Amino acid sequence: MFVMTKTSVAYSFVLSAIPVEVEYRNVKVIRLTVHPPGGRVGVTAPPGTARDTIEKFAASKIKWIEKHRERFLNNPAGTKLGAAEPLRNRCTVYVWGVGHELELVERRGNSKIVIKDGRMTMYVPPLCPKIKKQEILDRWYRRTLKEAATAAIKKWEAVIGVEVKKLYVRKMKSHWGSCNYHRQTLRLNSELAKRNPEYLDYVVVHEILHIIERGHNQNFYRLLNQYVPAWKAIRKKMNSGAVQ
């Protein structure tokens, strides 16, 4: 499956009583992200960037940090399944658990989404209405999820010894996935493309196992424990609305 490369926290510091975690990655510029649901603040910086430079950058964004932390802390349900904030420049969008600053660019031609250096650039036609912009992004999430899910299914088919005959991906409000065990087909929520890649792996295994066991019986959980030992912790994070 497709997995975003992650690095560990290099160090942290406190800014106006707010803890800030710093990671070094192969990016060109310093990026700042406020993560739901708890408002955790993270800075991503190019390797070798001086601490003083990073801390001054974060301090210059303190009003932006406080604004986004307040929104997440006052509306924790807003980051749960199926929820989304209106698309606008500099809002945060998530791909595989990583926040990206959105840049909307109007130009003639086909719509396009490009991710680079912690930023998602969405190219849209001039005077593109808000609903159309959301459709473009939703379509991109579906394609992204289908590509990753196809690879994950292929991997787990070989491990579990069960064939999935068809995969459907769509945006759903209340389910991460479902299985038609008669037809051996899976239906997955495109919202998974926003979350930690381990969520997708867990949901794929969970639904594949329903081809073997229709219900959540003792054998189903025995198999789930065998293939995804950490499934309880993963499910808890998913249900909390956490993206990571």
Buried (B, 14 or more C-beta within 10 A) or exposed (E): BBBEEEEEEBEEBEBEEBEBBBBBBEBEEBBBBBBBBBBBBBBBBBEEBEEEEBBEBBEEBEEEBBEBBEBBEEEBEBBBBEEBEEBEEEBBBBBBBBBBBBBBEEEEEEBEBEBEBBBBBBBBBEEBEEEEBEEBBBBBBBBBBBBBBBBBBEBBBEEBEBEBEEBBBEBBEEEBBBBBBEEBBBBBBBBBBBBBBBBBBBBBBBBBBBBEBEEEEEEBEEBBEEBBEEBEEBBEBBEEBBBB
